[in-house]
Amino acid sequence: MKRGCRLPSAITISTLSSLEKYFAGRIPCLSGMEIDLFRNEQLMELRHLRYFIAVAETRSLTLAASQRLHTTQPSLSRQMSDLEAEVGAQLLTRSVRGIELTAAGRVFLDHARVVLSQVEIAVESARRLADPAKPYFVLGFLTGHESTWLPEALQLLRDELPNIHVVVSSQVSPQLAVALSKGTIDAAFLRREEGTSDLAFRLLVKEPLEVFMPNDHRLTAQDSIDPHEIVGETFLSVSGKALSGLARPPALRIVIDAYLKQCGIDIKPSHEVDNLAGVMSLITSTHGVALLPTYAKHLLPGSVTSRPLKGETPTIDLCVGYKKDNPSPVLQVFLSRFDELVTRVANKTR
């Protein structure tokens, strides 16, 4: 391909012949060339990207298949093999710690997330234009909190706006904060992330942290655990450099590090992951321990359990966040019933 030739970022492809005509007519440097990329019999699909992201985040084909994708592990393995063949590079490796990304895999993961994010934005924009009169609202959820807060949040919105169209997006907290700032999400259930001066937060609940570990770990013999007892263990934590665009550690990592420092404990994570499903997988594969909010119990595999901490228990805020200058009338309705939302969930979980 000639230097300086750029492909369009988004096109609609129906057949190979129409694709060739598209490029020949619009990109002279491709005229008469054979477009080998698109002659491949197995074109990459969005589902391959979704599957790859799920495997990368859980670090386990089994967990990704059963908990995230609701498919079989052999089928998922075949999809990953097809993807690697399509890309032409090894993206994943197996180790005693589970599935790990190669250097190529880490780069591919970043771009895969961007692609899916752009697709979601395109779909949302098209739907808004197709039916501008229909109330439209995008709710973000910190993965694992949907079962607690989503039913009541939807009920409150539909009480006021029966015809509302709600889109739900589950992500890690730093990514939700970025989406709020960009305006692709209207309101989100997330942490009070730093570096988000354009956002406002309303406290929902303070979540205590507990020690999570394998069922057969020596510390499970205790009803509660002194934090000094995890010194010398394989310590796992959420990433200090989450792939969020905030260029700051996630709020959860800040709380964990501050608690350890307050206790006079100098301990560095043996492994870091940017999502709780990945932490759970590492707890099993490394026989390690982690400090996590109690809501992580919603994601517990059968091989992992937890115990409360002794002494003063650290907590982390769960909030509803939104962009301060978001003019959405639906957002105003949602915020007007915020206190009722908190009360409803509190009554249900007692």
Contacts in CASP RR format, 6 or more apart in sequence:
PFRMAT RR
TARGET T0000
AUTHOR 0000-0000-0000
METHOD contacts of the structure
MODEL  1
MKRGCRLPSAITISTLSSLEKYFAGRIPCLSGMEIDLFRNEQLMELRHLR
YFIAVAETRSLTLAASQRLHTTQPSLSRQMSDLEAEVGAQLLTRSVRGIE
LTAAGRVFLDHARVVLSQVEIAVESARRLADPAKPYFVLGFLTGHESTWL
PEALQLLRDELPNIHVVVSSQVSPQLAVALSKGTIDAAFLRREEGTSDLA
FRLLVKEPLEVFMPNDHRLTAQDSIDPHEIVGETFLSVSGKALSGLARPP
ALRIVIDAYLKQCGIDIKPSHEVDNLAGVMSLITSTHGVALLPTYAKHLL
PGSVTSRPLKGETPTIDLCVGYKKDNPSPVLQVFLSRFDELVTRVANKTR
1 29 0 8 1.000
1 30 0 8 1.000
1 33 0 8 1.000
2 29 0 8 1.000
4 29 0 8 1.000
5 27 0 8 1.000
5 29 0 8 1.000
5 30 0 8 1.000
7 27 0 8 1.000
8 26 0 8 1.000
10 122 0 8 1.000
11 19 0 8 1.000
11 22 0 8 1.000
13 19 0 8 1.000
13 22 0 8 1.000
13 38 0 8 1.000
16 35 0 8 1.000
16 38 0 8 1.000
16 39 0 8 1.000
19 35 0 8 1.000
19 38 0 8 1.000
20 35 0 8 1.000
23 30 0 8 1.000
23 31 0 8 1.000
23 35 0 8 1.000
24 30 0 8 1.000
24 31 0 8 1.000
24 32 0 8 1.000
25 31 0 8 1.000
40 86 0 8 1.000
42 82 0 8 1.000
42 85 0 8 1.000
42 86 0 8 1.000
43 86 0 8 1.000
44 83 0 8 1.000
44 86 0 8 1.000
44 87 0 8 1.000
46 115 0 8 1.000
46 116 0 8 1.000
46 119 0 8 1.000
47 79 0 8 1.000
48 79 0 8 1.000
48 82 0 8 1.000
48 83 0 8 1.000
48 86 0 8 1.000
49 112 0 8 1.000
49 115 0 8 1.000
49 116 0 8 1.000
50 69 0 8 1.000
50 116 0 8 1.000
51 64 0 8 1.000
51 69 0 8 1.000
51 76 0 8 1.000
51 79 0 8 1.000
51 80 0 8 1.000
51 83 0 8 1.000
52 80 0 8 1.000
52 83 0 8 1.000
52 91 0 8 1.000
52 108 0 8 1.000
52 109 0 8 1.000
52 112 0 8 1.000
53 109 0 8 1.000
53 112 0 8 1.000
53 113 0 8 1.000
53 116 0 8 1.000
54 64 0 8 1.000
54 68 0 8 1.000
54 69 0 8 1.000
55 61 0 8 1.000
55 64 0 8 1.000
55 76 0 8 1.000
55 80 0 8 1.000
55 92 0 8 1.000
55 99 0 8 1.000
56 92 0 8 1.000
56 99 0 8 1.000
56 101 0 8 1.000
56 105 0 8 1.000
56 109 0 8 1.000
57 64 0 8 1.000
57 68 0 8 1.000
57 273 0 8 1.000
57 274 0 8 1.000
57 275 0 8 1.000
57 277 0 8 1.000
57 278 0 8 1.000
58 64 0 8 1.000
58 67 0 8 1.000
58 68 0 8 1.000
58 99 0 8 1.000
58 275 0 8 1.000
58 277 0 8 1.000
58 278 0 8 1.000
58 280 0 8 1.000
58 281 0 8 1.000
59 97 0 8 1.000
59 98 0 8 1.000
59 99 0 8 1.000
59 100 0 8 1.000
59 273 0 8 1.000
59 278 0 8 1.000
59 281 0 8 1.000
59 282 0 8 1.000
59 285 0 8 1.000
60 98 0 8 1.000
60 99 0 8 1.000
60 278 0 8 1.000
60 281 0 8 1.000
60 285 0 8 1.000
61 73 0 8 1.000
61 76 0 8 1.000
61 77 0 8 1.000
61 80 0 8 1.000
61 99 0 8 1.000
62 73 0 8 1.000
63 277 0 8 1.000
63 278 0 8 1.000
63 280 0 8 1.000
63 281 0 8 1.000
63 301 0 8 1.000
64 76 0 8 1.000
65 71 0 8 1.000
65 72 0 8 1.000
65 73 0 8 1.000
65 75 0 8 1.000
65 76 0 8 1.000
66 73 0 8 1.000
67 277 0 8 1.000
67 299 0 8 1.000
68 277 0 8 1.000
69 76 0 8 1.000
80 91 0 8 1.000
80 92 0 8 1.000
83 91 0 8 1.000
84 90 0 8 1.000
84 91 0 8 1.000
84 92 0 8 1.000
87 104 0 8 1.000
87 108 0 8 1.000
89 102 0 8 1.000
89 104 0 8 1.000
89 105 0 8 1.000
89 108 0 8 1.000
90 102 0 8 1.000
90 104 0 8 1.000
91 101 0 8 1.000
91 102 0 8 1.000
91 104 0 8 1.000
91 105 0 8 1.000
91 108 0 8 1.000
92 99 0 8 1.000
92 100 0 8 1.000
92 101 0 8 1.000
92 102 0 8 1.000
92 105 0 8 1.000
93 99 0 8 1.000
93 100 0 8 1.000
93 101 0 8 1.000
93 102 0 8 1.000
94 100 0 8 1.000
96 285 0 8 1.000
96 286 0 8 1.000
97 271 0 8 1.000
97 282 0 8 1.000
97 285 0 8 1.000
97 286 0 8 1.000
98 281 0 8 1.000
98 282 0 8 1.000
98 285 0 8 1.000
101 109 0 8 1.000
109 243 0 8 1.000
110 243 0 8 1.000
113 243 0 8 1.000
117 179 0 8 1.000
117 184 0 8 1.000
120 169 0 8 1.000
120 184 0 8 1.000
121 184 0 8 1.000
124 136 0 8 1.000
124 138 0 8 1.000
124 167 0 8 1.000
124 184 0 8 1.000
127 136 0 8 1.000
127 165 0 8 1.000
128 136 0 8 1.000
131 165 0 8 1.000
134 163 0 8 1.000
134 164 0 8 1.000
134 165 0 8 1.000
135 161 0 8 1.000
135 163 0 8 1.000
135 164 0 8 1.000
135 165 0 8 1.000
135 329 0 8 1.000
135 330 0 8 1.000
136 164 0 8 1.000
136 165 0 8 1.000
136 167 0 8 1.000
136 330 0 8 1.000
137 157 0 8 1.000
137 164 0 8 1.000
137 165 0 8 1.000
137 166 0 8 1.000
137 167 0 8 1.000
137 186 0 8 1.000
137 187 0 8 1.000
137 328 0 8 1.000
137 330 0 8 1.000
137 331 0 8 1.000
137 334 0 8 1.000
138 166 0 8 1.000
138 167 0 8 1.000
138 168 0 8 1.000
138 169 0 8 1.000
138 184 0 8 1.000
138 185 0 8 1.000
138 186 0 8 1.000
138 187 0 8 1.000
139 150 0 8 1.000
139 153 0 8 1.000
139 166 0 8 1.000
139 167 0 8 1.000
139 168 0 8 1.000
139 169 0 8 1.000
139 185 0 8 1.000
139 186 0 8 1.000
139 187 0 8 1.000
139 188 0 8 1.000
139 189 0 8 1.000
140 168 0 8 1.000
140 169 0 8 1.000
140 170 0 8 1.000
140 171 0 8 1.000
140 176 0 8 1.000
140 179 0 8 1.000
140 185 0 8 1.000
140 187 0 8 1.000
140 188 0 8 1.000
140 189 0 8 1.000
140 190 0 8 1.000
141 149 0 8 1.000
141 150 0 8 1.000
141 168 0 8 1.000
141 169 0 8 1.000
141 170 0 8 1.000
141 171 0 8 1.000
141 176 0 8 1.000
141 188 0 8 1.000
141 189 0 8 1.000
142 170 0 8 1.000
142 171 0 8 1.000
142 172 0 8 1.000
142 173 0 8 1.000
142 176 0 8 1.000
142 188 0 8 1.000
142 189 0 8 1.000
142 190 0 8 1.000
142 191 0 8 1.000
142 318 0 8 1.000
143 170 0 8 1.000
143 171 0 8 1.000
143 172 0 8 1.000
143 275 0 8 1.000
143 276 0 8 1.000
143 277 0 8 1.000
143 299 0 8 1.000
144 170 0 8 1.000
144 276 0 8 1.000
144 295 0 8 1.000
144 296 0 8 1.000
144 298 0 8 1.000
144 299 0 8 1.000
145 189 0 8 1.000
145 295 0 8 1.000
145 298 0 8 1.000
145 318 0 8 1.000
146 168 0 8 1.000
146 170 0 8 1.000
147 298 0 8 1.000
148 295 0 8 1.000
148 298 0 8 1.000
148 345 0 8 1.000
148 349 0 8 1.000
149 189 0 8 1.000
149 204 0 8 1.000
149 341 0 8 1.000
149 345 0 8 1.000
150 168 0 8 1.000
152 341 0 8 1.000
152 344 0 8 1.000
152 345 0 8 1.000
152 348 0 8 1.000
153 334 0 8 1.000
153 341 0 8 1.000
154 166 0 8 1.000
156 334 0 8 1.000
156 337 0 8 1.000
156 340 0 8 1.000
156 341 0 8 1.000
156 344 0 8 1.000
157 164 0 8 1.000
157 166 0 8 1.000
157 330 0 8 1.000
157 333 0 8 1.000
157 334 0 8 1.000
158 164 0 8 1.000
160 333 0 8 1.000
160 337 0 8 1.000
161 330 0 8 1.000
161 333 0 8 1.000
164 330 0 8 1.000
169 176 0 8 1.000
169 179 0 8 1.000
169 185 0 8 1.000
171 179 0 8 1.000
172 242 0 8 1.000
172 244 0 8 1.000
172 250 0 8 1.000
172 274 0 8 1.000
172 275 0 8 1.000
173 190 0 8 1.000
173 191 0 8 1.000
173 193 0 8 1.000
173 250 0 8 1.000
173 251 0 8 1.000
173 252 0 8 1.000
174 193 0 8 1.000
174 242 0 8 1.000
174 243 0 8 1.000
174 244 0 8 1.000
174 245 0 8 1.000
174 246 0 8 1.000
174 248 0 8 1.000
174 250 0 8 1.000
175 242 0 8 1.000
175 243 0 8 1.000
175 244 0 8 1.000
176 185 0 8 1.000
176 188 0 8 1.000
176 190 0 8 1.000
177 188 0 8 1.000
177 190 0 8 1.000
177 193 0 8 1.000
177 196 0 8 1.000
177 199 0 8 1.000
177 244 0 8 1.000
177 246 0 8 1.000
178 244 0 8 1.000
178 245 0 8 1.000
178 246 0 8 1.000
179 185 0 8 1.000
179 188 0 8 1.000
180 187 0 8 1.000
180 188 0 8 1.000
180 190 0 8 1.000
180 196 0 8 1.000
180 199 0 8 1.000
180 321 0 8 1.000
180 322 0 8 1.000
180 323 0 8 1.000
181 196 0 8 1.000
181 198 0 8 1.000
181 199 0 8 1.000
181 323 0 8 1.000
183 323 0 8 1.000
183 326 0 8 1.000
186 322 0 8 1.000
186 326 0 8 1.000
186 328 0 8 1.000
186 330 0 8 1.000
186 331 0 8 1.000
186 334 0 8 1.000
187 320 0 8 1.000
187 321 0 8 1.000
187 322 0 8 1.000
187 331 0 8 1.000
187 334 0 8 1.000
187 335 0 8 1.000
188 320 0 8 1.000
188 321 0 8 1.000
188 322 0 8 1.000
189 204 0 8 1.000
189 318 0 8 1.000
189 319 0 8 1.000
189 320 0 8 1.000
189 321 0 8 1.000
190 318 0 8 1.000
190 319 0 8 1.000
190 321 0 8 1.000
191 250 0 8 1.000
191 251 0 8 1.000
191 252 0 8 1.000
191 316 0 8 1.000
191 317 0 8 1.000
191 318 0 8 1.000
191 319 0 8 1.000
192 201 0 8 1.000
192 251 0 8 1.000
192 317 0 8 1.000
192 319 0 8 1.000
193 199 0 8 1.000
193 246 0 8 1.000
193 248 0 8 1.000
193 250 0 8 1.000
193 251 0 8 1.000
194 246 0 8 1.000
194 248 0 8 1.000
194 249 0 8 1.000
194 251 0 8 1.000
194 254 0 8 1.000
195 246 0 8 1.000
195 248 0 8 1.000
196 246 0 8 1.000
198 323 0 8 1.000
198 324 0 8 1.000
198 325 0 8 1.000
199 321 0 8 1.000
199 322 0 8 1.000
199 323 0 8 1.000
199 324 0 8 1.000
200 321 0 8 1.000
200 322 0 8 1.000
200 323 0 8 1.000
200 324 0 8 1.000
201 317 0 8 1.000
201 319 0 8 1.000
201 320 0 8 1.000
201 321 0 8 1.000
202 319 0 8 1.000
202 320 0 8 1.000
202 321 0 8 1.000
202 335 0 8 1.000
202 338 0 8 1.000
203 317 0 8 1.000
203 318 0 8 1.000
203 319 0 8 1.000
204 317 0 8 1.000
204 318 0 8 1.000
204 319 0 8 1.000
204 320 0 8 1.000
204 341 0 8 1.000
204 342 0 8 1.000
204 345 0 8 1.000
205 317 0 8 1.000
205 318 0 8 1.000
205 342 0 8 1.000
206 315 0 8 1.000
206 316 0 8 1.000
206 317 0 8 1.000
206 318 0 8 1.000
207 293 0 8 1.000
207 294 0 8 1.000
207 295 0 8 1.000
207 315 0 8 1.000
207 316 0 8 1.000
207 317 0 8 1.000
207 318 0 8 1.000
208 293 0 8 1.000
208 294 0 8 1.000
208 308 0 8 1.000
208 309 0 8 1.000
208 313 0 8 1.000
208 314 0 8 1.000
208 315 0 8 1.000
209 255 0 8 1.000
209 256 0 8 1.000
209 259 0 8 1.000
209 291 0 8 1.000
209 292 0 8 1.000
209 293 0 8 1.000
209 294 0 8 1.000
209 309 0 8 1.000
209 313 0 8 1.000
209 314 0 8 1.000
209 315 0 8 1.000
209 316 0 8 1.000
210 291 0 8 1.000
210 292 0 8 1.000
210 293 0 8 1.000
210 294 0 8 1.000
210 306 0 8 1.000
210 307 0 8 1.000
210 308 0 8 1.000
210 309 0 8 1.000
211 219 0 8 1.000
211 225 0 8 1.000
211 230 0 8 1.000
211 289 0 8 1.000
211 290 0 8 1.000
211 291 0 8 1.000
211 306 0 8 1.000
211 307 0 8 1.000
211 308 0 8 1.000
211 309 0 8 1.000
212 279 0 8 1.000
212 280 0 8 1.000
212 283 0 8 1.000
212 289 0 8 1.000
212 290 0 8 1.000
212 291 0 8 1.000
212 292 0 8 1.000
212 296 0 8 1.000
212 300 0 8 1.000
212 304 0 8 1.000
212 305 0 8 1.000
212 306 0 8 1.000
213 219 0 8 1.000
213 220 0 8 1.000
213 283 0 8 1.000
213 288 0 8 1.000
213 289 0 8 1.000
213 290 0 8 1.000
213 304 0 8 1.000
213 305 0 8 1.000
213 306 0 8 1.000
213 307 0 8 1.000
214 220 0 8 1.000
214 283 0 8 1.000
214 284 0 8 1.000
214 287 0 8 1.000
214 288 0 8 1.000
214 303 0 8 1.000
214 304 0 8 1.000
214 305 0 8 1.000
215 302 0 8 1.000
215 303 0 8 1.000
215 304 0 8 1.000
215 305 0 8 1.000
217 287 0 8 1.000
217 288 0 8 1.000
217 289 0 8 1.000
219 225 0 8 1.000
219 229 0 8 1.000
219 230 0 8 1.000
219 233 0 8 1.000
219 289 0 8 1.000
219 307 0 8 1.000
220 305 0 8 1.000
220 307 0 8 1.000
222 307 0 8 1.000
223 307 0 8 1.000
223 308 0 8 1.000
224 307 0 8 1.000
224 308 0 8 1.000
224 309 0 8 1.000
224 310 0 8 1.000
225 307 0 8 1.000
225 308 0 8 1.000
225 309 0 8 1.000
225 310 0 8 1.000
226 309 0 8 1.000
226 310 0 8 1.000
227 259 0 8 1.000
227 260 0 8 1.000
227 263 0 8 1.000
227 265 0 8 1.000
227 309 0 8 1.000
227 310 0 8 1.000
228 263 0 8 1.000
228 265 0 8 1.000
230 265 0 8 1.000
230 267 0 8 1.000
230 289 0 8 1.000
230 291 0 8 1.000
231 265 0 8 1.000
231 267 0 8 1.000
232 267 0 8 1.000
233 288 0 8 1.000
233 289 0 8 1.000
234 270 0 8 1.000
234 271 0 8 1.000
234 286 0 8 1.000
234 287 0 8 1.000
234 288 0 8 1.000
234 289 0 8 1.000
235 267 0 8 1.000
235 268 0 8 1.000
235 269 0 8 1.000
235 270 0 8 1.000
235 288 0 8 1.000
235 289 0 8 1.000
235 290 0 8 1.000
236 269 0 8 1.000
236 270 0 8 1.000
236 271 0 8 1.000
236 272 0 8 1.000
236 273 0 8 1.000
236 279 0 8 1.000
236 282 0 8 1.000
236 283 0 8 1.000
236 286 0 8 1.000
236 288 0 8 1.000
236 289 0 8 1.000
236 290 0 8 1.000
237 253 0 8 1.000
237 256 0 8 1.000
237 269 0 8 1.000
237 271 0 8 1.000
237 272 0 8 1.000
237 279 0 8 1.000
237 290 0 8 1.000
237 291 0 8 1.000
238 250 0 8 1.000
238 252 0 8 1.000
238 253 0 8 1.000
238 256 0 8 1.000
238 272 0 8 1.000
238 273 0 8 1.000
238 274 0 8 1.000
238 275 0 8 1.000
238 276 0 8 1.000
238 279 0 8 1.000
239 250 0 8 1.000
239 253 0 8 1.000
239 272 0 8 1.000
239 273 0 8 1.000
239 274 0 8 1.000
240 249 0 8 1.000
240 250 0 8 1.000
240 253 0 8 1.000
240 272 0 8 1.000
241 249 0 8 1.000
242 249 0 8 1.000
242 250 0 8 1.000
242 253 0 8 1.000
242 274 0 8 1.000
243 274 0 8 1.000
244 250 0 8 1.000
249 257 0 8 1.000
250 274 0 8 1.000
251 316 0 8 1.000
251 317 0 8 1.000
252 292 0 8 1.000
252 293 0 8 1.000
252 316 0 8 1.000
255 314 0 8 1.000
255 315 0 8 1.000
255 316 0 8 1.000
256 291 0 8 1.000
256 314 0 8 1.000
258 314 0 8 1.000
259 291 0 8 1.000
259 314 0 8 1.000
260 266 0 8 1.000
260 267 0 8 1.000
260 291 0 8 1.000
270 286 0 8 1.000
270 288 0 8 1.000
271 282 0 8 1.000
271 286 0 8 1.000
273 279 0 8 1.000
273 281 0 8 1.000
273 282 0 8 1.000
276 292 0 8 1.000
276 296 0 8 1.000
276 299 0 8 1.000
277 299 0 8 1.000
279 290 0 8 1.000
279 292 0 8 1.000
279 296 0 8 1.000
280 296 0 8 1.000
280 299 0 8 1.000
280 300 0 8 1.000
280 301 0 8 1.000
280 304 0 8 1.000
282 288 0 8 1.000
282 290 0 8 1.000
283 289 0 8 1.000
283 290 0 8 1.000
283 304 0 8 1.000
284 301 0 8 1.000
284 303 0 8 1.000
284 304 0 8 1.000
291 309 0 8 1.000
291 314 0 8 1.000
292 306 0 8 1.000
293 316 0 8 1.000
293 318 0 8 1.000
294 306 0 8 1.000
295 318 0 8 1.000
296 306 0 8 1.000
297 306 0 8 1.000
300 306 0 8 1.000
320 335 0 8 1.000
320 338 0 8 1.000
322 331 0 8 1.000
322 335 0 8 1.000
END
